[in-house]
Amino acid sequence: MNQKAAFPGSFDPPTSGHINIIQRAASIFDELIVIIAENKQKKYLFTAEERASMIRELVKDQKNVSVTTCDCLIVDYLKKMGIKLLIRGVRGLEDFSYEFELSMMNRTLDPEIETIFMTTDPEYFVIRSSSIKELASFNGNLHGMVPPLVAKALKNKYNEPST
């Protein structure tokens, strides 16, 4: 039986913690689909395609990982793709509380969806995309928090002339 799982998120920007979860989940499941969520209510630094492109490059050696974008409810996308397993990364109790509530909502929308929580490796415990963006905006050192490809993209984004 081919075990497919999905790992959705905004990934704005992709962090070393995200990549760690992707690598670990890819070692467990036959196929892992990373879903770049596009929420119309959120303002993103990177476009969905920029985020997808970065992750594709970062996981290119993992043959069982694919990356796509989604601008609908994740449960609707999962149903359309025949995926019943949802991976969510958690750093601590605050993340778990939020993710638990989200998993309950997803089960209400589609009782066949199962959510699996993966805890982050300790070295990525404090990494948050919002903090990384703030640090990058001040030209701070991002070493170890994001892959070099993402650090370069952040530097370029914050050094773009304003329009």
N, C-alpha and C positions, 0 to 999 in steps of 0.2 A: 504494500500500500504506500502510495506516494504522500508523505506528510508535508503539506504546504502550510506556511505561516506568513502572516503579514506584520510588518513593523511600521505603523504609521506615525507621522509626526510632522511638525513644521520644519525642523532642521534648519533654522534661520539664526546662525549658520550651523552647519554640521560640526559637531565637537568630537574630540577624542573619545568621550564617553559614548556618544552615539555609535561611533565606529566599533568600539569595544563590544557593545550589545549586538550589533550586526554580525560581527565575526563569531561571537559565541552562539548566537541563535542559528547562524548558518552551519555551525558544526553539529547542531542537534537535529535540524529539519532537512528534508530532502530538497526543499525549495523555499527560499525566503524572498518575499516581495517587499521592498522598502517603498512605502507610499508617502510621497511628499504632499501633505495636505495643503490645500489652498482655501483658507477661510476668508470669506469676503468681509468679515467683521474685523480682521486683523490687518495691521500695517506691517509689511515685511521690508527688511533691508535688501534682500536678494529676491529676484523673481523665482517662481516655482521652477522654471527651466534652469536657472543658474544653480539653484540648490540641487536639483536632480543631476545636473552635469558634474558638479563637485563630487557627489556621492558615487556616481557611476565610475568616475576616475579613481576614487579611493577604494572601491571594492572590485575593480576590474579583474583581479586575479581569483576572485571567488566565483566559480562558474555556476553555482546554484543560487546566486543572488541577482535579482533584477530590480530595477528602479523605475517607478512610474509616478505620475502626478494624479491628483484627484481633487475635484472641486465639488464633490457631493458628500453625503453622509458616508462615513467609513463602512457602516454596516451594509448600506446599499451596494457599495463597491465590492465588498467581500462576498455578498450573496451573488452578484453578477459573475464574479470570478470563481465561485465554488470554494471559497476559503472559509474555514470554520475556526481557525486559531489566530488570535491576535496577541502579539507580543507588546508588552509595555515595560519600559525601563523605569526603575524607581531608585532614588538616592536615599530617601529617608521617609519618616512618618508623614511629613507634609505631602510629598509626592504620592505616597501610598494612599492617603486619604482621598486626594483628588482623583487618582487613577481608579480607585475602588468604586467611587461614585460614578465615574464615567463607564466603568465596566457594567455596573448595575443598569445604567441607562441603555447601554448597548444590548444587554440581555433582554430588557423590556422590548426593545425594537426588533430583536431577532434572538429568540431563546437558543438557537443552535450555535451562536457565537460563544466561544470559550476564550477567556483572557488569561494569559500566562504572564506573571510578573517576574522580571529578571532584575535582581539587584545589581547596581553598578559595582565595578571593581573599586576598591578603596581609593586608589589614586585619582579617580574621577568624581569622587563624592561631592566636591564643592563646585564643580563646573556647571554653569548655567549659561545658556545662549544669551540671555539678556545681559549678564555680567560681562561676558566676552565682548559683546558689541560696545558696551560702555568703555571697557578697557581699551579696545581697539580704537575708539573715537579719540582717545587721549594718547594714541601711539604707544600703548603699554606693551610689555613683553608677554606674548601669548604662548611661549614655548611650553609644550606638553599639554596645553589645553585644547588646541586645535591642530590638525595636521598642517604641515607647511603650505600645502596648496590652499587651504582655507585662510591661513594667516596672510598669504599674499593677496587673496581676493578681498579680504577685509581691508588691508592697507590700501589697495587700489580703490575700493568703494569710498573710503573716508577721505581719500586724497583727490577724488573727482571734483572738478569745479562745480559749484552750485549753478543750477539753471534758473 
